[in-house]
Amino acid sequence: MNDEIWMQRALELARQAAEAGEVPVGAVLVRDQRVLGEGFNQPIIAHDPTAHAEVVALRAAAETEQNYRLPGSTLYVTLEPCTMCFGALVHARVARLVYAASEPRAGVCVSQLQLPQVDFYNHKLLVEGGLMEAESAAMLKAFFAARRKG
């Protein structure tokens, strides 16, 4: 039940991204039922190619905790992470990743590289996908359909 609450918050953040003209992806990092950090995609408005929702949330959490390591935390994100974001999760020692929609082109958890299963990382995280997938996928489809029309 708590997973759905946190993913709902990530979806709210994704809507904020869409309102700002960014790809609608939101992320919330939680530990012990407390938000450590959250964010939404903002590479365009921040002029920062690394400002994906996951990285924004990790940066906020690291600042909150005054630590670049975030053990015992769970990241809820509305889209399967890319290579950069998955690497950041590993380096931050996030314990668990829960994502909504798969990303068939660049997702690295199940869609392309299956990075959670490789054995060369010095940290493993539990990955679960598909929570509120329909809502996230619909938001993404609507966003890109509107962009094609405009």
C-alpha positions in Angstrom: 0.0 0.0 0.0 2.8 2.5 0.8 4.4 1.8 -2.5 1.3 3.1 -4.2 1.3 6.3 -2.1 4.9 7.1 -3.0 4.4 6.3 -6.6 1.4 8.6 -6.7 3.7 11.3 -5.4 6.1 10.5 -8.2 3.3 10.8 -10.7 2.4 14.3 -9.3 6.0 15.3 -9.8 5.9 14.0 -13.3 2.9 16.2 -14.0 5.0 19.2 -12.8 7.7 18.2 -15.3 5.1 18.1 -18.1 3.7 21.6 -17.1 7.3 22.9 -17.3 7.7 21.5 -20.8 9.9 18.6 -19.7 9.4 14.9 -20.3 7.0 13.8 -17.5 9.1 11.8 -15.2 9.0 12.1 -11.4 11.0 10.5 -8.6 10.8 10.2 -4.8 13.4 8.7 -2.5 12.1 7.4 0.7 13.5 5.7 3.8 11.5 4.7 6.9 8.4 6.3 5.4 10.1 9.7 5.2 10.9 11.5 2.0 14.6 12.2 1.7 14.5 13.8 -1.7 12.3 14.2 -4.7 12.4 15.7 -8.2 11.2 15.7 -11.7 12.9 15.8 -15.1 14.5 19.2 -15.7 17.4 19.1 -18.1 16.0 21.8 -20.3 15.0 24.3 -17.6 18.2 23.6 -15.5 20.5 23.6 -18.6 21.8 20.3 -17.2 21.9 17.0 -19.1 22.2 15.1 -15.9 19.0 16.6 -14.3 16.9 13.5 -14.7 14.2 13.0 -12.1 16.2 10.3 -10.4 19.4 12.4 -10.1 17.5 15.4 -8.9 15.9 13.3 -6.1 19.3 11.7 -5.2 21.0 15.1 -5.0 18.2 16.4 -2.8 18.4 13.4 -0.5 22.2 13.5 -0.3 21.9 17.2 0.7 19.3 16.3 3.3 21.3 13.5 4.8 24.7 15.2 4.3 25.9 11.9 2.8 26.3 10.7 -0.7 25.4 7.2 0.4 21.7 6.5 1.0 21.5 2.9 2.2 18.1 1.5 3.2 16.3 3.8 0.8 13.8 3.2 -1.9 13.5 5.2 -5.1 10.0 5.5 -6.7 10.2 6.7 -10.3 7.6 6.9 -13.1 9.9 5.5 -15.9 12.4 2.7 -16.0 15.8 4.4 -15.5 18.5 5.0 -18.1 22.2 4.0 -17.7 23.2 7.2 -16.0 20.4 7.1 -13.4 20.9 3.4 -12.7 24.6 4.0 -12.1 23.8 6.8 -9.8 21.5 4.5 -7.8 24.2 2.0 -7.4 26.8 4.6 -6.3 24.3 6.0 -3.8 23.7 2.5 -2.4 19.9 2.8 -2.8 18.4 -0.5 -1.6 15.3 -0.7 -3.8 14.0 0.7 -7.0 10.3 0.7 -7.9 9.4 2.1 -11.3 6.1 2.5 -13.2 6.5 2.3 -17.0 9.1 0.4 -19.0 11.3 2.4 -21.3 11.7 0.2 -24.4 14.4 2.4 -26.0 16.7 3.3 -23.1 15.6 1.5 -20.0 18.3 -0.6 -18.5 16.5 -2.6 -15.8 14.6 -5.0 -18.1 14.1 -3.3 -21.5 17.7 -3.2 -22.8 20.7 -4.0 -20.7 19.2 -5.8 -17.6 21.8 -4.0 -15.4 20.4 -5.2 -12.1 21.5 -8.7 -13.0 25.1 -8.0 -13.9 27.7 -9.1 -11.3 30.4 -6.5 -11.7 28.7 -3.9 -9.6 29.8 -3.7 -5.9 26.2 -3.1 -4.9 22.9 -4.8 -5.8 19.5 -3.3 -5.5 16.1 -4.9 -5.6 14.2 -3.8 -8.7 10.4 -3.9 -9.2 8.6 -2.6 -12.2 5.1 -2.0 -13.4 3.5 -0.2 -10.4 1.0 2.3 -11.8 2.4 1.6 -15.2 -0.8 2.5 -17.1 -1.0 6.0 -15.5 2.6 6.8 -16.2 2.5 5.4 -19.8 -0.7 7.4 -20.5 1.0 10.6 -19.3 4.1 10.0 -21.4 2.0 9.2 -24.5 -0.1 12.3 -24.1 3.0 14.5 -23.6 4.6 13.2 -26.8 1.4 13.4 -28.8 1.0 17.0 -27.9 4.6 17.8 -28.9 4.1 16.2 -32.3 0.9 18.3 -32.9 2.6 21.5 -31.8 
